[in-house]
Amino acid sequence: MAPTPENDAQLAGAALGLSENGLIAVAWAGFTLAACFVGLRCYARITDTHRLYADDYCMLAALFFLGTNAVLQTLQAESLYYVVYASVGLRPMEGLLDEGNIYVRYQFAIIALFWTIVWSVKASFLVLYWRLFDGLKADRRILLGVAAFTVAAYIGCWFASVWTCHPPSTYFDFGQCTKPIDVEGSVISISYSTAIDIFTDFLIMALPIRMIRNLQVNAKQKAGLAGIFSVGLIIIAVALVRLSQIVTHARADPVGLAVWGLVESSIAVVVGSLPPLKAFMTRTLARTMNRSKGASGGNSRVKYNNFDPQEEQSLSKSQARVGAIPLEDRSLNGSQDYHTKSVEGQIVRERDYY
């Protein structure tokens, strides 16, 4: 029986306003958006440094898992909506068991992929900070501790997913995980995994704080750098919305769970692609302005704040920047190669990897 305007009212949650095709569209729209940002990130890196680094490969892995998740969500959509519609009498009950078994098998893989995508983005930030902390032994020790905790949290999310059924061996038997303890366990699982996700994001964002505090730059520059390293707040905000939308409907709104899982994982990949793009866009804008001035017959040598790019030799050590991000040499005393550029009228000493 196909849903009609008269019996649509029996539906609840996201299924009431989102069709099967709509859910599939959400999955692929999120993947397409994320692919554009990851592609731009890789283009920026290759343009600037002629190579990709480990954090870029983490983001490529996240995009691969996101694409795989979109495929599985597409394959699962028919059985998902069959279960939802059958629960309110809009599909024959005879096929519920078979479709339900298909649904739960896909669901386990989709949940596992969701956490793998989000944690791949976290890994990208951790690898990036490892390079930035080159020569800073104390900061690297702290980073290793955070990384170990993050890995343990990822494993914990897998166990939390399994223990939504009691006993766990009944997880793949549709209809066997509807006991009161299972419903309660599902809410606890979603709440725990979201809380640990948010907590690890805060830990990762806190890693560069000491480095930023030690920079010998003005407050505005420090605020800009802190903003770049705080983009994880966007992911946290989406995770909180996801939790608020599904925590009271862990069993009754599987479509809502699917939608918000797709939204959060897609946004996580987009946000994880942002940090390297700031410097690239800044340099692109500067080059465009230089070309515009040259074409109009003006002085093609850009000059801001009474600073001439040709005065590179007189640049002090405290004016060094990493990829247009001010980083104090005293805090980053590694052995990487540097090269200088003129960006918006200021000399930039840039690490080849950023």
N, C-alpha and C positions, 0 to 999 in steps of 0.2 A: 504494500500500500504506500503510495507516494504521499508525502506531507501536503496538506492543503491549508489554506488560511484558517479553516475552522478548527483543525486539530493541531495547528502549530502552537496554539496556546498551551498545549500539554507539555511542550518542550520547556526545558529550563537551561539557564546558563548560556554559554557562547553558541550552542547549537541553534538557539532560537533565532539568531540573526546572521549566522554564518553557515553557508551551504558547504557541501563536500568539495565542490570546485573552488569555493572561496578559501577554504583551508589550504588547498593545494597552491592556490595563487599566493597566499601569504608565505608559504614555504619557499617558493621560487623567487618571489620578489625580494625576500630577505637575502637569499643567496646571491642574487644578481647585484644588489646594492653592496654587499660585503665584497664580492669579487671585484667591483670597480675600485673600492678603496685599497684592497690588497694589491691590485694591479698598479695603482698609482704609487703606492708605497715602494713596490719593487722597482718601478720606473725611476723614481726619485733616487733610490739607492744606487742603481746601476749608472744613472747619469752622473751622480756626484762622485762615486767611489769605484765604478766599473766592476762591482762585485756585490754579492749578497752575503749577509752575515747570519749567524745562528738564530738571532731573534727574527729575521725575515723568514727563515725556514720554519720556525715555530708558527708564524702567522700563515704560511702556506699550508702547513699541516692542519691548522684550525679551519681554513677554508675548505680543504679536502673533506674533513669530517662534517662540515656544515653542508656540503653538497651531498654527501652520503646520507646525511640525516634527511635532507629534502627528498631524496629518492625513496627512502623508507617511509617517510610520512605520506608520500604519494601512494605507495603501495598499500599502506595501512588504512588510508582514508575510507575506503569502501566498507571494510569490516568495522571500523570505528563508528561510522554513522549507522551501520546496521544495528550495532549494539545499542546505540543511543535511541534510535527510533523504535526498536523492538521493546525497549524498557517502558515505553509509553503506549505500546500497542499499535505502532505505525508500521511494523514489519512482522512477518509470521514468526512465531516462537519456535517453529520447527527447525529453523536454520540458525537459531541463536547460539547453540553450543559450538557448532563448527566455526561460525564467524567469530565468536568470542575467543576461541583458542587461537585463531589467527591474530586477533587483536593483541592479546597479551604477549605473544611471542615477538611481534614487532615492537610492542611497547617497551619491553626490557632493553632491546637494542637501542631504541630511540632515547631512552633515559640515559643509558650509558654514553651514547654519543653526545648528548647535551652537556654532560659534565666534562667529557673529554675536550669539547670545543672550548668551554669556558676556561678550563685549566691550561689548555694550550696557549691561550692569550696571556694568562698569568705567567707561564713559562717564558714567553717572549719578553715581558718586562723584567723578569729575574735575570735572564741572559744579558739584556741590555745593561742593567745595573752592574753586573759582574764586570763588564768591560769598563764602565765608567769608574768603577772603584779600583781600577788597576793601581797597585802600589799602596792602597789603603787597607792594611791588614785587619784592623779592627772592624771596619765596615764590611769587609768580605766575610769575616767570621759571623757577623750578625746576619748577613745575607744567606749564608749557608744554613743557619738555624731556621730562618724563615722558609727557605726552600724545603728543608726537611719536614717542617710542619705542614707546608702546602701539599706535599706528596702524601703525607699521612691523612690529611683532610680529604684528598681525592679518593683514597682507598676507603675512607669512612663513608663517603657518599654511595659507593657501591654496596657496602654492607647495609646501609640504611634502606636502599632500594629493595634488597632481598628480604629484609625483615618486615616488609609490609604484609607478608603472609605468615600465618602460624599454623603448621610448621612451614618453613621456606620451601620445602619440597613440593608444596601444592601451588607454587607461584604460577606455573604454566598450565594449570587446570582451571579453566574459566568457571567462575561461580563458586570457587572454593575459598576465595579471599574476601568474603562478605560478612564474616563474623564481627561482632562489636570490637573485639581486640584488633582485628585487621583494619577496621575503619580508623580506630584511634592510632594504630601504628602508622597508617598512611599519613595522617596529619602530622604526627611527630617526625616522620621521615622527611617530609617536605619542609617543615619548620627547621629541623636540624641542618639539612643540606643547604638551605638558603642562608641560615645564620653563619655557618662555617664558610660559605662562599663570600659573604660580606666581610667577615672578620679577616680572612686572608687578603682580601682586596685592601683593607685598611693597613694591614701589616706591610704589604708591598708598597703602598703609597708613602708610608712613613720612612722607608729605607733612605731616600735621598735627603731627608730633612737636615741631618748634621752636615752633609756636604754643602747644601745650599746656605746654611747658616755661616759657614766658614768662608764663603766667597767674599772677595773684596770688591763688591759692586754695590750700586745704590739699591734702595728698597724697591723701586719700580722694576728693576731687572730681576731681583730675587722673586718678586711676586709673579712675574711672567714665567720664570722657570718653574716655580711651584705649581703654577696653573697647568703647565705641560705635563708634569708628573702626577697631577690630580685628576686626569681625565677618567680614571677609574670610578670617580663619583657618579658618572653617568650610568655605568653598569650597575652600581649599587642601587641607584634610584629605580632602575627598571626591575631589579631583583625584588625590591620591596613592593612594587606594584604587582608583580607576578604573585608574590606570596599573599598579598591582600585579596587578590582575585580568586585564588584557588584553594586557600588553606581550609576554608569552611565547605568546600565542595570537592574534596579529594576523590570521592567516589562518584558523586552525582554529576560532575562536569568534566569529563575526560576531554571534551573539545576545548574547553578553556585551558586545561593543562597543556594541550598540544599547541594552542595559539601562543600562549605566553612563553612556552619553552622556545618556540621558533623566534619570537621577537627578541627575547633576551640573548640567545646565542648569536643571532645576526648582529645585534647592536654591539655585543662584546667584540666581534671580529672587526667591525667598523671602528670602534674606539681604539682597539689595539693597533690599528694601522695609522693612527693620527700623529704620534710623537715625531717620527722622522719627516713628516710633511711640512712642519712649520718652517724649518730652515730652507727647504726646497722652494716653498712658495715665496719666502722672503727674497731669495736670490733671483728667482724668476721675475719678480716684480722689479727688482733693482735693474736687471738686465733690460727689461722692457722700457723702463724710464730712461736708461742710458741711450738706447736706440732711438727713442722718441726725441730726446734732446739733440742727438746727432743729426737726425733727419730734418729737424727744424732749423739747423744752422747754429744752434746754441753750443755752449761748452759741453762736450760729451763727458767731461770729467765731473762726476757727481760730487757735490760738496754739501755736507749737512753739519750743522752745529759748528761752523767755522773749522771743520776738519777736512784736510785735503788727503785723498787716498794715496798720493805720492809720498806722503810723509811716513811711509811704512817703517822705515828704519828707526824712527823716533818713538815708535809705539812702545809703551811700557808693558811690563810683564802682566800687570793686573788688568790690562785691556784685552788679554787673550780670550778668545771665545771658542766654543766647540759647536760647530754647525749652527752658528748664530745664536747659541745658547751660552750665556756667560758662565764659564767654569774657571775657577781659580787654579792656576798652575800648581800652587802649593798643595792643593788637594788631589791633583791628578798628575802624579809624577812618573807615569809609566814610560815605556820605551817605544810607543807607537810613533809612526811617522806623521809629520804635520806638513801642511802646506797653507799658504796664505791666500786670502781672497779679499776683494773689496766689496762689501755688502752694505748698501744704504749709507755709503760714505764712511764706513768704519772698516778698519782692517780686521779680518777674521783669521785667526789661526785655527785651522780645522783638523780634527782627527779624521783620518781617512775612513774610519768605520762609521762615522755619524754625520 
